[in-house]
Amino acid sequence: MGDSYTRKQTAVNRLRHRLRKKRESLADHFDFKMYIMFHFKDKKKASALFEVAEVFPVMTNNYEDSILRGVREEAYSYESTKELLDKDVVQLHATRWQSMRKDVLGCASDMDFMLWPRKDIDKIECLLFSRWKGDNGKFKPLQTVFEFSHHEYEKQLLHLVAIRNQKSALIISNAEQSMFLFVDRHVIQTSNTQVVIFKLCSLCLYIPQDQLMHWGPGAVDEVLACRQS
């Protein structure tokens, strides 16, 4: 019969085979909850926490043309992209979010602060929770780490400064290619010169389907409190 882990993997593989026949993804059978945290270099300053209004799961292989466009624009290499497409990966898109501050209400299409130029952000982190659809139980935290340091994204944004023919939906990714940020390029004319700024308009997490059930301990409130401490 094998151990419990082997039996679980066998059952998951059978389910994934049936889903492929129906052109569905394993992610379609989950509800997701996502939070975005901006950690600041000043450790005395509390992290800025946002709750995503809705998470949209999409199979990566269904968007091969869009992914390869990033290769043509030299945002990332063909080798890393091919490896990504060969995996059974799910995209989790977030386009709207609301601040968790009690004095700020409502969802926004962008955050109240820009990504660049600024020097106070240390890293961006996404926390992902899931549960089976139809299950009224608590969301459980996935153990996959989604982080994007300012060292990584600032280098890529500097490269995008020179791109003048595209102002919206520019894409940057962390080294692991687990987090992709879609940014808008704005040009502000001052009295003496032009200033280029980048604002976050949406983001996307990439996660292999076999990690969708790698849950860790704790409830949403417990995990958020721990990450903010």
C-alpha positions in Angstrom: 0.0 0.0 0.0 3.0 2.3 0.6 3.2 5.2 3.1 0.7 8.0 3.5 2.7 10.4 1.4 3.0 8.0 -1.5 -0.8 7.3 -1.4 -1.5 11.1 -1.4 0.8 11.7 -4.3 -0.8 8.9 -6.3 -4.3 10.3 -5.6 -3.1 13.8 -6.7 -1.5 12.5 -9.9 -4.8 10.7 -10.8 -6.7 13.9 -10.2 -4.3 16.0 -12.3 -4.7 13.5 -15.1 -8.5 13.8 -15.1 -8.2 17.6 -14.9 -5.9 17.7 -18.0 -8.5 15.8 -20.0 -11.1 18.4 -18.9 -8.7 21.3 -19.6 -9.0 22.3 -16.0 -6.3 22.9 -13.4 -5.9 21.7 -9.9 -6.0 25.3 -8.8 -9.6 25.6 -10.0 -10.6 23.4 -7.0 -9.2 25.9 -4.4 -10.2 29.2 -2.9 -7.2 31.5 -2.4 -6.5 34.4 -0.1 -3.4 36.6 -0.7 -1.8 39.4 1.2 1.0 41.8 0.1 3.5 43.2 2.5 6.0 46.0 2.0 8.9 45.6 4.4 10.8 48.8 5.1 14.5 49.2 5.8 13.7 51.1 9.0 12.8 48.2 11.3 11.0 50.6 13.6 8.5 51.2 10.8 5.6 48.8 10.6 5.2 46.9 7.3 2.5 48.1 4.9 0.0 45.3 4.7 -2.6 44.9 1.9 -5.3 42.3 1.4 -6.0 41.2 -2.2 -9.7 41.6 -3.1 -9.8 38.5 -5.4 -7.2 36.0 -6.7 -7.5 34.7 -10.2 -5.8 31.4 -11.0 -4.7 30.7 -14.6 -2.6 27.9 -16.0 0.8 29.2 -17.2 0.9 27.0 -20.3 -2.3 28.7 -21.6 -0.3 31.9 -21.8 2.8 30.8 -23.6 2.7 33.7 -26.1 2.6 36.3 -23.3 5.4 34.7 -21.4 7.6 34.5 -24.5 7.0 38.2 -25.2 9.1 38.8 -22.0 12.0 36.9 -23.6 11.8 39.0 -26.8 11.9 42.1 -24.6 14.9 40.7 -22.7 13.1 40.7 -19.4 14.3 37.2 -18.7 16.1 34.4 -20.5 14.6 31.8 -22.9 16.2 29.0 -20.9 14.5 30.0 -17.7 11.2 30.5 -19.6 11.3 27.1 -21.3 11.9 25.5 -17.9 8.9 27.4 -16.5 6.6 26.4 -19.3 7.7 22.7 -19.0 6.5 22.8 -15.4 2.8 22.3 -14.4 2.6 25.9 -13.1 -0.3 28.0 -12.0 -0.4 31.8 -12.2 -2.3 33.5 -9.4 -3.2 37.1 -10.5 -4.0 40.0 -8.1 -5.3 43.2 -9.6 -7.1 44.9 -6.7 -6.2 45.2 -3.0 -7.1 47.1 0.1 -5.1 48.4 2.9 -5.3 46.6 6.3 -5.0 49.9 8.1 -8.2 50.7 10.0 -8.2 54.3 8.9 -8.0 53.5 5.1 -11.0 51.8 3.5 -11.7 50.4 0.1 -9.9 48.7 -2.8 -7.4 50.4 -5.1 -6.0 49.6 -8.5 -2.6 50.8 -7.3 -0.9 51.3 -4.0 -0.6 54.7 -2.4 3.1 54.8 -3.0 5.3 54.2 -6.0 7.9 51.5 -6.3 10.6 53.7 -7.8 12.4 56.0 -7.2 12.4 55.5 -3.5 15.0 54.1 -1.0 13.0 53.1 2.0 11.6 49.7 0.9 13.6 46.6 1.8 11.5 43.9 0.0 8.0 42.9 -1.1 6.5 39.8 0.2 3.3 37.9 -0.7 1.6 35.5 1.7 -0.7 32.9 0.1 -3.5 30.9 1.8 -5.8 28.3 0.3 -8.6 25.9 1.1 -10.6 23.4 -1.0 -13.7 24.9 -2.7 -16.8 24.2 -0.8 -14.9 23.8 2.4 -16.0 26.4 5.0 -13.0 25.8 7.1 -10.2 28.2 7.7 -7.7 29.2 5.0 -4.3 27.5 5.6 -0.9 29.1 4.8 1.1 27.7 1.9 4.7 27.2 2.7 6.0 28.5 -0.6 8.0 31.7 -0.2 7.3 34.7 -2.4 9.8 37.6 -2.0 11.2 40.3 -4.2 14.1 42.4 -2.8 14.6 46.0 -3.7 18.1 45.1 -5.1 16.4 42.9 -7.7 13.6 45.1 -8.9 15.5 48.4 -8.9 18.0 47.0 -11.4 15.2 45.9 -13.7 13.3 49.2 -13.3 16.5 51.1 -14.3 16.5 49.0 -17.5 12.9 49.9 -18.1 13.6 53.6 -17.8 14.9 53.6 -21.4 11.8 51.9 -22.8 9.8 54.7 -24.3 7.3 52.9 -26.5 5.5 51.1 -23.7 4.1 52.8 -20.6 1.8 50.2 -19.0 2.0 46.6 -18.0 5.8 46.4 -18.0 6.9 43.2 -16.3 9.7 42.5 -13.8 10.3 39.3 -11.9 12.3 38.0 -8.9 15.3 35.7 -9.4 13.2 32.6 -8.7 10.5 33.7 -11.2 7.9 33.0 -8.5 6.7 36.7 -8.4 6.0 38.9 -11.3 5.2 42.6 -10.9 3.3 44.6 -13.6 4.2 48.2 -13.4 3.1 51.4 -15.1 5.7 54.0 -16.3 4.8 57.6 -15.7 6.7 60.7 -16.9 6.3 63.8 -14.8 7.4 67.1 -16.3 9.0 69.5 -13.8 10.2 73.0 -14.4 13.7 71.8 -15.2 13.5 68.2 -16.4 11.4 65.0 -16.7 11.1 62.5 -13.9 10.3 58.8 -14.6 8.4 56.9 -11.9 7.1 53.4 -11.7 3.9 52.3 -9.9 2.6 48.8 -9.3 -0.6 48.1 -11.2 -0.9 44.3 -10.6 1.1 41.3 -9.6 1.2 37.6 -10.3 2.5 34.6 -8.3 3.8 31.4 -10.1 3.4 28.2 -8.1 3.8 24.5 -9.3 0.5 22.7 -8.8 2.2 20.1 -6.6 2.8 22.8 -4.0 -0.8 23.8 -3.7 -1.3 21.4 -0.8 2.0 22.1 1.0 0.2 23.8 3.9 1.9 25.0 7.1 0.5 25.5 10.6 -1.5 28.4 11.8 -4.5 30.5 10.8 -4.5 33.7 8.7 -4.5 36.1 11.7 -1.7 34.1 13.4 0.5 34.1 10.4 0.0 37.8 9.7 0.7 38.8 13.3 3.9 36.7 13.2 5.1 38.3 9.9 4.5 41.8 11.2 6.2 41.3 14.5 
